[in-house]
Amino acid sequence: MQKRYAIDTKKQLVSTLLFTAIGVIAAKKLNIEIVLHTDDYGALLFDNFPYDNIYTTLSGHDINPQFWASGKMRALAVEPLGSCHLDLDAWIKYPKCRDIIHDSQADIVVQSLEDSRNTYNPIKDFVFNNVEKPDFINIERANNTKAYNCGLVRINNQQLKDKWLEAYWKITYQLNDKNPSGIDEKYCIPDLISEQWLLYQICEQQKFSVDTICNGWGCPLPSIIGFTHLISEHKYNIDNQLKDILLNLNKELYNMVINKVNELS
């Protein structure tokens, strides 16, 4: 696990166990089949979580941890069309959210649309000054401020899936191999471009239809549909609240997670 936000990796693991457990048990309460794609260590860490299957798809995944979406993209590549990806720090609580995702006829369902010139412009310039651009996207006429948050994503169109994965890996492999100066600096988050920003450009320029389940980062009125996505470093500072949520959801899983937390302490 990469040290993020200057937070100790052990502390990150503890919080990750808690919010991941909430996401899994919330899905199972809605009768959602849920699988995990991870590496060998993750398979041991989450072995007693109620996943339907755990796959070590990410073993040998030799990519700079700065590319935090790369594991997601590998998982999407091996899952069948129509599968729904959910970040570990996101969860679906109510049938309404599940049904919105399931019933959508759009080419892709994503969490939300984001719009921030200050966020995307500097990183976009960094990325495309260091890589060869995907030939099926016109970067010059791209919308410089908009992107899709993919804390949740379900792809229903094979052509879109292929194009997004191709574009993501074309950029990521070039940056990973080149390792340009500045790639590890805090402000430089290339996956905001190669995952989120680029997906918007592909859908916009090639006319793929998109449904969003929320509006904007932080998801206003998430209580109405029952969707939660924890925000950046904040999720590593709310362990007590996460424990309370998990205990209320499932005491047995709570006890299992606390045992693992104690082993890490």
N, C-alpha and C positions, 0 to 999 in steps of 0.2 A: 504493500500500500504506500502510495506517495504521501509525503508530508505536505498537507495543504493548509493554507491560511495560518501558517506558523503554529499549527496545533499538533501536539505529539501524536504519533501514529497509533500508539496504544489507546489513547483517548478517542481517536477517530474510530477504532475498531469497536470499542464499547458502544458508542453512539450508533454505529452502523448495525450492530447486532440488534439493538432496540428498535430502530425505525424499520429495519428490514422485517423483523418479526411481526410488527404491526401490519405492514403491507401484505404479508403472506396470509396471516389469519383473517384479515379483512376480506381478502379475495376468496378464501375458502368459505367464509360465511355466506358469500353470494354465489356459491357453487361454481366458481370460476376455476378452470384448470390452469395451474400456474407451474412453470418450470423455471429452473435457474441455469444460466450458462456462466461458468466460473472456471477457475483453475484448480489444481490439486489441493492447494491450501484452502481455498474457499469451500471446496467440497467437504473438507473436514470441519471447517468452521460452522457451516450451516447444515451439518448432517442430520440433526434432529428437528429441523424445521419442516413443516408439513407440505413441502413441495411435492407435486406429482412425480417429478423427475429432476435430478441434478446431473448436468452434463459438464464435463471438464473441457469444454470447447476452447477455453482460453489458456490452457496449458501450453507453454512454449510461445506465448504471445509476446514477442520481443519488440515492443514499440515503446518509445518514450512515454512515461506516464502523463506527460503534459497533454497527450491526445486522449483525454478522458472518455471520449465517445467511441474510441476504437473497439472496445469490448462490445458495446451495444451494436456496432455495425457488423461485427463478426457473428453475433447472435442472430441478428436479422437475416444475415445471408443464409444461415442453415435452417431457419424456421420457415414453414410454408407461408405462402401468400395469405394475407388475412389475419396472421398472428398479430397480437398487440404487445408491444414492448412497454414496460413500466419501469422507470428508474427505481432503484432500491429505496430512495428517499421520497417516494410518492406512493399514495394508496387510494383505492376506490372503496368508498364506504357504503354507498347506497345503490339500490337497483337502478335508479334513474340514470346514474352515470354509466353503469355497465350497459344499459340498454341504448343510450345515446351512441356509444362506441359501436356496439354490435349492429345496430340498425342502420348506420350510415351507409349510403350508397356512393359516397365520394371516393375519388381515387386514393385519398389519404386522409386520415384523421390525426390531428396533432393537438397538443395541449392548448397552445395559444399563439397568437400573433404578437410579435414584439416590434417596437419602432423606436430606434435610438441612434441618431447620427453619431453622437459622441462615443458610443460603444463600438460600433461596427467599422466606421471609416478608418481609424488608425490601424486596426488589426488587418482589415482587408488590404490596405496598402502594403503592410509588412508581408502578408502571405503572397500576394501576386507579384511582388518584387523578387520573390525567391523561388517561384515555381512556374512551370509551364501550365497555362490555363486549359481547362477542359474545352474541347473544340465545339461542343454543342451548346455552350452558354456564352452569350455576348456580355462580357464583363463591363464593357464600356457603356452599355445602355441599361445596366442593372440598376435596380432600386437600391441606393446605398444605405438606407436606414432600416429596412424591414427584414425580419427573419422569423422563423417558426421555432418556438420552444418545443423540444422533443422529449420532455420528461415522460410524456405518453405519446406513442405513435403507432398507428395501425395502417399498413399499406395494403391496398386492394387492387393495385394496378402493377402488373409485372414490368412493364416498360419503365414506369417511374422508379420502381425499386432498383432495376438494373442501372438506370442512369445515375441515381443518387449514390449508390454504392460505388460505381465506377468513378464518379467525380470525387467522392470522399477519399478513396484510396489513392487516386492519382496525386492528389495534393498531399495527403498524409505521408505516403512513402517518400515523396521528394523531400519534404521538410525533415522527416525522420533521418534520412540518409545524409542530407546536406548539413543538418544541425546548425543553422545560421545563428550568428551572434544575436542574442536577445530572445531566443526561443523559450528560455526558461525564466524570463523576467515576469514578475507578477502581472503586469498589464497585458502581456501578450498571451492570449488564449486562442490559438489557431482554430480549435474546434467550433468556436462561435461562428467562424466563417465556413469551414469545410463541412460542418454538420448543419447548423441552423440557418445561416445566411444563404448558403448555396441551395438548400432545399427550397427556400422561398423563390429564388431566381429560376430554378428549374420549373417549378409549378406555374409561376407567373408567365414565363416566356414560352412555355410549351403547352400552356392551357390545361394543365391537370387540375381537377376539382379538389378543393380542400374544405374539410369541416374542422372547426376548432371547438373544443368543449368548454373553453373559458376565454375571457377577454383580458389580455394583458398579463404581465408577470405578477405572480401573487394570487391570481385568479379571484377577482371580486365575486362575492357571494358564493364561495365554494360550498357553503353549508347547504345550499339549495339542491345541488346535484350530488354532493358527497364526494368531492375530489380534493385531495391535499397533496401539495408538493412543497417540501420544506426548502427554505431559502439559504443558499450559500453556507457561510460558516455558522449561521444561527443554529443549524441543526445539531451542532456539536456542543451546544451550551444549554440544552433543555432535557438532559437525561432524566431528571426527576419527573417532569411532565410525561415523557415517553414511557417511563416505568408505570405511571398511573394509568395511562391509556392501555398499555399492554395487559396489565393486571385485570382491568375491567373487561377486556376482550376475551382473555383465555388464561386462567390461572396456571394451568399445566405448562403451557409454553412459556409463560412468565418465569416460572421456577427453573425451567431448563435454561433460559437465557441468563438469568441471574447466576446460575452455576457456572456458565461459560464466562460471564463477566468476572466472577471471583477468581477463575483460573487465570485470567489475563492480568489481574491486579498484583 
